[in-house]
Amino acid sequence: MPPILIAKNQRRDRTETVLGRLRETMPAAQNELLYQTPFQLLVSVVLSAKVTDKMVNRVMQPLYEQGFTPETVIAWGVEGFLARIRTIGLAPTKARNVHRISEIVLERFQGEVPATREELESLPGVGRKTANVILGELFKQPIFAVDTHVFRVTRRLGLHDAPNPDKAERAMLDLVDPRHLPGAHHWFLLHGRYVCKALRPECERCQLRELCPTQGRDPQPS
């Protein structure tokens, strides 16, 4: 089916209404990845590509509780770290990336997670979405991170017809009041994870049902 868009002059007001309802339902919405240090969050976000946060938490929480630093990863080596994350999807590639990230963080950033997009995206395995999560979560920059859940929900709601996450991010930054940033994407993400699911959206219990022009169907790019 073609995209079903809310009228352009109504999208900001509709976005504000949607965020208001999601905020009422999830007033404490936050990142569900568990971590104790900025470096641990960076590692978890890198590991979470193509897998669930629950899987990453299950594997990494015990390691984090024992103390987990860039030095830890380097001491283990790529194979040692890989052995500990084997059940996570794309583990060999992620193990190499995290090992190299650990080296770079120590060599270039004195053991600290960098605070700029350019520096973050220079790290292996760190793309725009990962950088956005770090910039918002750790440094409270006014970002709007778009993952698969955020992309799906905002598109189903007719807030944009962007064909990819990068363009969706730009479209949503034009609609979301800055006072809701950087936290706004958490409401869309959690709504997509638990209600507006990819395959079986639970429209019957969705607090946005009458606002949704697609009723859980996925409009395709025109």
C-alpha positions in Angstrom: 0.0 0.0 0.0 1.2 3.6 -0.7 2.3 5.8 2.2 -0.6 7.4 4.1 0.6 10.7 5.4 -0.9 13.1 7.8 -1.4 16.5 6.2 1.9 18.5 6.3 0.4 21.4 8.3 -0.9 18.9 10.9 2.2 16.8 11.5 3.8 18.9 14.3 0.6 19.0 16.3 0.0 15.3 15.7 3.5 14.5 16.8 3.0 16.5 20.0 -0.3 14.6 20.6 1.4 11.2 20.0 4.3 12.1 22.3 1.9 13.3 25.0 0.1 10.0 25.0 3.2 7.9 24.9 4.7 9.9 27.8 1.5 9.3 29.9 1.9 5.6 29.3 5.6 5.4 29.8 6.7 8.3 31.9 10.0 6.7 32.8 10.9 5.4 29.3 14.6 4.9 29.0 17.3 2.9 27.3 16.8 -0.8 28.2 20.5 -1.7 27.8 22.2 -2.3 31.1 25.5 -0.7 31.8 27.6 0.8 34.6 30.0 3.0 32.7 30.0 5.0 29.4 32.3 2.5 27.8 30.0 -0.4 28.7 27.1 1.4 27.1 29.1 2.0 23.9 29.9 -1.7 23.8 26.3 -2.8 24.4 25.0 -0.5 21.7 27.5 -1.9 19.2 26.6 -5.5 20.2 22.9 -4.8 19.9 22.9 -4.4 16.1 20.5 -7.0 14.7 19.8 -8.6 18.1 17.6 -7.8 21.1 18.6 -5.7 24.1 17.6 -8.7 26.2 20.2 -10.9 24.6 22.9 -8.3 25.0 22.0 -7.8 28.7 21.9 -11.5 29.3 25.5 -11.9 28.0 27.0 -8.7 29.1 25.6 -7.9 32.5 27.6 -10.6 34.3 30.8 -9.3 32.6 30.0 -5.7 33.5 29.4 -6.6 37.2 32.9 -8.1 37.3 34.4 -4.9 36.0 34.6 -4.4 32.3 36.9 -1.8 30.7 38.9 -1.3 27.5 41.8 -2.9 29.2 39.6 -6.0 30.0 38.9 -6.5 26.3 42.5 -6.0 25.3 43.6 -8.5 27.9 41.2 -11.1 26.6 42.1 -10.5 23.0 39.6 -10.9 20.1 39.2 -14.7 20.6 38.8 -14.4 24.4 36.1 -11.8 24.0 34.5 -13.7 21.2 34.3 -16.8 23.4 32.3 -14.8 25.9 29.8 -13.3 23.4 29.4 -16.3 21.1 25.6 -16.4 21.4 25.2 -12.8 20.2 24.4 -12.5 16.5 27.4 -11.5 14.2 29.7 -12.2 17.2 33.0 -12.6 15.2 32.6 -9.2 13.5 31.4 -7.5 16.7 34.3 -9.0 18.8 36.8 -7.6 16.3 35.1 -4.2 16.4 34.9 -4.0 20.1 38.5 -5.0 20.5 39.6 -2.3 18.1 37.3 0.2 19.7 39.0 -0.6 23.0 42.4 0.1 21.5 41.3 3.4 20.0 39.6 4.6 23.1 42.8 4.1 25.1 45.2 5.3 22.4 43.2 8.4 21.2 40.7 9.3 23.9 42.5 8.6 27.2 40.1 5.8 28.0 37.0 8.0 27.6 34.1 7.6 25.2 34.4 10.4 22.7 31.7 13.1 22.8 31.4 14.2 19.2 29.6 12.5 16.3 32.7 12.6 14.1 34.8 10.9 16.7 32.2 8.3 17.5 31.5 7.4 13.8 35.3 7.0 13.3 35.1 3.9 15.6 34.5 0.5 13.9 31.0 -0.7 14.1 29.6 2.7 15.1 27.2 4.2 12.6 24.8 7.1 12.8 22.2 5.4 15.0 24.8 4.1 17.5 26.4 7.5 17.7 23.0 9.1 18.2 22.2 6.8 21.1 25.6 7.6 22.8 25.2 11.4 22.2 21.7 11.4 23.7 22.2 8.9 26.5 25.6 10.1 27.8 25.9 13.7 26.6 22.2 14.7 26.5 22.6 16.2 23.0 19.3 17.0 21.2 19.3 14.0 18.9 16.5 11.7 17.6 17.8 8.2 17.2 16.0 6.1 14.6 16.2 2.3 14.8 14.0 -0.2 13.2 11.2 0.3 15.8 11.2 4.1 15.6 11.3 4.0 11.8 8.3 1.6 11.7 6.2 3.4 14.2 6.7 6.9 13.0 6.0 5.8 9.4 2.9 3.8 10.3 1.6 6.9 12.1 1.9 8.9 8.9 4.4 11.4 10.3 6.7 10.9 7.3 7.2 8.8 4.2 11.0 8.7 4.4 12.5 5.6 2.7 15.3 5.1 5.2 16.2 5.8 8.8 18.6 8.7 8.0 15.8 10.6 6.1 13.3 9.7 8.8 15.6 11.2 11.4 15.7 14.5 9.5 11.9 14.5 9.0 11.2 13.8 12.7 13.7 16.5 13.9 11.5 19.0 12.1 8.4 17.7 13.9 9.5 17.0 17.5 9.6 20.0 19.9 13.2 20.3 21.1 12.1 20.2 24.7 11.3 16.5 24.1 14.9 15.7 23.0 16.9 13.6 23.4 14.4 11.3 25.1 11.6 11.3 22.5 12.9 8.4 20.6 12.6 6.1 23.6 8.8 6.5 23.6 8.6 5.5 19.9 11.1 2.7 20.4 9.4 1.1 23.3 6.0 1.5 21.7 7.3 -0.3 18.7 9.0 -3.0 20.8 6.0 -3.9 22.9 2.8 -2.7 21.1 3.3 -1.6 17.5 5.3 -4.8 16.6 6.6 -5.6 13.2 4.7 -8.7 12.5 1.7 -8.7 14.9 1.0 -5.2 16.1 -1.4 -5.1 19.0 -3.6 -2.5 17.7 -6.5 -3.4 20.0 -4.6 -2.2 23.0 -2.8 0.8 21.3 -3.4 4.2 22.9 -2.7 5.7 19.4 -5.2 3.6 17.5 -7.5 6.4 16.3 -4.5 8.5 15.4 -3.0 5.8 13.1 -3.9 5.9 9.4 -2.4 2.6 8.7 -3.7 0.5 11.7 -0.5 -1.5 12.0 0.1 -2.1 8.3 3.4 -1.1 6.8 3.3 1.5 4.0 5.9 1.0 1.4 8.0 3.8 -0.3 6.3 5.1 -3.3 
